[in-house]
Amino acid sequence: MTTASQVKRALKPLLLRHPDLALVNRTIVVKPVRHVLRGILIDRTGNVDRFTPKWFAVHLFEQLHFTPLSWGSEIHRRSPSLWRWSNPQDLPLLFEKIETEALPQLQTISTIDSFADFVSAHRFRHQLFEWPHRKVILDVAQGNLDSARTICAKSINCRDEETYGRDEEDRAQLRRLKQLCSLLADDDRAGMAKLLHEWEAQTVRNLKIEHLWEPTPFPLETMG
């Protein structure tokens, strides 16, 4: 099984070459970290000698407890397809693929708008643009308030907490969304921004990236 200490030792040469990268557990994080987390996870497998690298991007203002890997891609090796710590060719090849494939993609995803553009072309775009509980948050952050109001009316305010989701975590999510919709109904931009900042701060704490995070205004706050 791939461990954090194993990853730290292996990736040290790559991190020394790129001051804009930081390692958090088994994830290479691209700095700066503002509203979007961009990273490369060195994922575990059931075999101590094997690992699977995956790059991803995810916005931080949904109050997450873990890092979703929906929007990104696995870093594939040439045949044979399995990455192995014991293969002396694999680390140089991994560094090359990170530098030529993953980082050029991730470095273009520097804002909320560029994140949305990236996801809109991804095969799992529906997990953001067709899931109301995610789309409404993105709309508010971007200042697309008419779209957000429509989602609140059709998909959130009409939901019953007792029958929503599978567990208390889902019901807590619905309560948060209804709080956002209430602020939206009052056109309370400052309140909406404050709420999104609170959610983002909680996500940052949950993911243990406080030392890398740079709090930044949302487009909602800066648009005319």
C-alpha positions in Angstrom: 0.0 0.0 0.0 1.3 3.5 -1.0 2.1 5.6 2.2 2.5 9.3 2.6 6.1 8.9 3.6 6.8 6.8 0.6 5.3 9.4 -1.7 7.2 12.2 0.0 10.5 10.5 -0.6 9.7 9.6 -4.2 8.4 13.0 -5.2 11.1 15.2 -3.6 13.0 15.8 -6.9 9.8 16.9 -8.6 8.9 19.3 -5.8 12.4 20.8 -5.8 12.0 21.6 -9.5 8.6 23.2 -9.0 8.2 25.8 -6.2 4.5 26.2 -7.2 3.9 22.6 -6.0 3.3 21.4 -2.4 2.7 17.9 -1.0 -0.2 17.3 1.3 -0.3 13.6 2.4 -0.3 11.8 -1.0 -1.6 14.8 -3.0 0.6 17.2 -5.0 -1.2 20.6 -4.7 -0.7 23.3 -7.3 -0.3 26.7 -5.8 -1.9 29.2 -5.3 -4.9 27.7 -3.7 -7.8 30.1 -3.9 -11.3 28.9 -4.8 -10.2 25.9 -6.7 -8.0 23.0 -5.5 -5.8 21.6 -8.3 -3.9 18.5 -7.5 -2.4 15.1 -8.5 -3.2 12.3 -6.2 -0.8 9.3 -5.9 -3.5 6.8 -5.1 -3.2 3.5 -3.3 -4.0 0.1 -4.8 -4.3 -3.3 -3.1 -0.7 -4.1 -4.0 2.1 -2.5 -2.0 4.2 -2.1 -5.1 1.6 -0.4 -7.3 0.1 3.0 -7.4 -2.2 5.0 -9.5 -1.6 8.8 -10.2 -4.7 10.9 -11.0 -4.9 14.7 -11.6 -8.0 16.6 -10.7 -9.6 20.0 -10.0 -12.5 20.8 -7.6 -13.9 24.0 -6.2 -13.7 24.5 -2.5 -16.9 26.3 -1.5 -19.3 23.4 -1.2 -18.2 22.4 2.3 -16.5 19.1 1.4 -15.2 16.4 3.7 -13.0 14.7 1.1 -11.6 15.5 -2.4 -13.8 14.3 -5.2 -11.9 13.1 -8.2 -14.7 13.4 -10.8 -13.1 16.2 -12.8 -9.7 15.2 -14.0 -8.0 12.1 -15.4 -5.8 9.2 -14.5 -2.2 9.5 -15.6 -1.6 6.5 -17.9 1.6 4.6 -18.3 2.9 3.1 -21.5 2.6 -0.7 -21.7 2.6 -2.4 -19.2 0.0 -0.2 -17.8 0.6 -0.6 -14.1 2.8 1.9 -12.2 5.3 0.2 -9.8 7.5 1.7 -7.2 10.0 -1.1 -7.9 10.4 -0.2 -11.6 13.3 2.3 -11.9 11.8 3.7 -15.0 8.5 4.6 -13.5 9.4 7.7 -11.4 11.2 9.5 -14.2 8.3 8.7 -16.5 5.7 9.8 -13.9 7.6 13.2 -13.5 7.6 13.6 -17.3 3.9 12.9 -17.6 3.1 15.2 -14.7 5.1 18.0 -16.3 3.9 17.6 -19.8 0.3 16.4 -19.3 -1.1 17.1 -15.9 0.4 20.5 -15.0 -0.3 22.2 -18.3 -4.0 21.3 -17.9 -4.1 22.3 -14.2 -2.3 25.6 -14.6 -5.1 26.8 -16.9 -7.7 26.3 -14.2 -6.9 29.3 -12.1 -10.3 30.9 -11.4 -13.9 29.8 -10.8 -14.8 30.7 -14.4 -12.0 28.7 -15.9 -12.9 25.8 -13.6 -16.5 25.9 -14.9 -15.2 26.0 -18.5 -13.0 23.0 -17.8 -15.8 21.0 -16.2 -18.2 22.0 -19.0 -16.1 20.0 -21.5 -15.5 17.0 -19.2 -17.3 13.7 -19.5 -18.6 14.1 -16.0 -19.9 17.6 -16.6 -23.4 16.5 -15.4 -22.1 16.1 -11.9 -21.8 19.9 -11.7 -24.2 21.3 -14.3 -27.1 18.9 -13.9 -27.0 18.3 -10.2 -29.0 21.2 -8.6 -27.3 21.0 -5.2 -24.0 21.8 -6.9 -25.1 24.0 -9.7 -26.8 26.5 -7.4 -23.7 27.1 -5.4 -21.6 27.7 -8.5 -24.2 30.0 -9.9 -24.2 32.1 -6.7 -20.4 32.3 -6.6 -20.3 33.4 -10.2 -23.0 35.9 -9.7 -25.5 34.1 -12.0 -28.3 34.9 -9.6 -31.3 34.5 -11.9 -30.2 30.9 -12.7 -29.7 30.2 -9.0 -33.2 31.5 -8.1 -34.7 29.1 -10.7 -32.8 26.2 -9.1 -33.9 27.2 -5.6 -37.6 27.4 -6.7 -37.6 24.2 -8.7 -35.2 21.9 -6.8 -34.4 23.1 -3.3 -37.1 25.1 -1.5 -39.7 22.4 -2.4 -37.7 19.6 -0.8 -38.6 18.1 2.5 -35.8 17.6 4.9 -37.3 14.5 6.4 -37.3 12.7 3.1 -34.1 14.3 1.5 -31.1 12.1 1.0 -30.0 9.1 2.9 -28.6 10.4 6.2 -28.1 13.4 8.5 -25.2 14.6 6.3 -27.6 14.9 3.3 -30.2 16.7 5.4 -27.5 19.1 6.7 -26.6 19.8 3.1 -30.2 20.7 2.3 -30.4 23.0 5.3 -27.3 24.8 4.1 -28.8 25.1 0.6 -32.0 26.5 1.9 -30.1 29.0 3.9 -28.3 30.1 0.7 -31.7 30.3 -1.2 -33.1 32.4 1.6 -30.3 34.9 1.3 -30.8 34.8 -2.5 -34.5 35.6 -2.1 -33.6 38.7 -0.1 -30.9 39.6 -2.6 -28.4 39.7 0.2 -25.2 39.6 -1.7 -23.0 40.2 1.3 -24.8 37.4 3.2 -24.4 35.0 0.3 -20.7 35.8 0.0 -20.1 35.4 3.7 -21.8 32.0 3.6 -19.7 30.8 0.7 -16.6 32.0 2.4 -17.6 30.0 5.6 -18.2 26.9 3.6 -14.8 27.3 1.8 -13.0 27.8 5.1 -14.5 24.6 6.5 -13.5 22.6 3.4 -10.0 23.9 3.6 -9.8 22.8 7.3 -11.3 19.4 6.4 -8.7 18.9 3.7 -5.9 20.2 5.9 -4.7 22.8 3.3 -5.0 25.9 5.5 -1.3 26.7 5.1 -1.7 26.9 1.3 -5.1 28.6 1.1 -5.4 32.3 0.0 -8.9 33.7 0.8 -10.1 35.6 -2.2 -13.3 37.5 -3.2 -15.9 35.7 -5.3 -17.0 37.0 -8.6 -20.4 37.7 -6.8 -18.5 40.3 -4.8 -16.5 42.0 -7.5 -19.0 42.2 -10.4 -20.7 45.6 -11.0 
